[in-house]
């Protein structure tokens, strides 16, 4: 079965050319002997639209009562990484994503320099480590190289934040300009937040990134809204609108604490939103107004962000279930809307407009799940997105190449050991 345009269709044959593009999608009970059998249900590949690979090391270890305490712990991990350890850790994290059914990851990358802030001999050494990690794991990557210039609104950088900063916006533009894409890598950009980039630099970042996906942490915590209001007299969304950052290439991550004006402004400017339901729950951020955003016409994508777990289906289910809890209503997002958030919306938010669907001319990125388990018995195929888990993923294809088969990563058999060793080394 294949998930095509929101419908489940039986006996589908997908033909792909050597460059990884779908040539033809036909209904056929007979496949050539060279074909790969994708048993069960095949979805267009899923996009993990918001990731910080190194946060994975904090799974089960990010204790503390508030977001800000968690952030201090996260800085301790950030301080220890170098290009080599980052490459190893990120390779395992991206492979974990592949096993869970993600074919594309948007890595919101701000860990740029040496501890203390001095650039490496290769100023993009950490970004290049992420590119190599995605290639080793077999997934597509949009490297969202992040501008980070200050420790908070009108505040100097704290020592652990010096690694994140380029000094000024021109230095960030120059360093980012040296990054190169390739057939599976796209170079995007990000503004860390209105906390970390001064108002005077926002328009310049937007100007220099008009032709690339641009992401931002928008309004994750109430405190950052309060600070923006106190200093600028504007919400973070209103500030971005004034500075010309709100545009079709913008994806707002953590659109959690928004007023109705903010929602209208995001919609009117064609910006997308990326929800990160498990992270927003784990960090106690709050439940974003995703039903209202969707009703206003804002496209929603999904990310696992700090990787409290990596499961596209669970994130999508939380998107729906959290809205039910917040509204005392049911059936807010259909299974088609949830799959669109995971596939076409995520691919668009990350600049891969040719992906996220099973159709002629699309990228041949596919995620197949087994549907013969006891747990899934009797579930109508159209409702499977509400019942599946990452553990059901059997085969994953990126650009026509099989990277996961029988729920095993073909390139990285020692995955679990590598991941455990790298993480334990970070916590002496
Ligand atoms: Zn984030």
Boltz pocket constraint, residues with backbone or C-beta under 6 A from the ligand:
constraints:
  - pocket:
      binder: B
      contacts: [[A, 50], [A, 52], [A, 108], [A, 217], [A, 253], [A, 305]]
      max_distance: 6.0
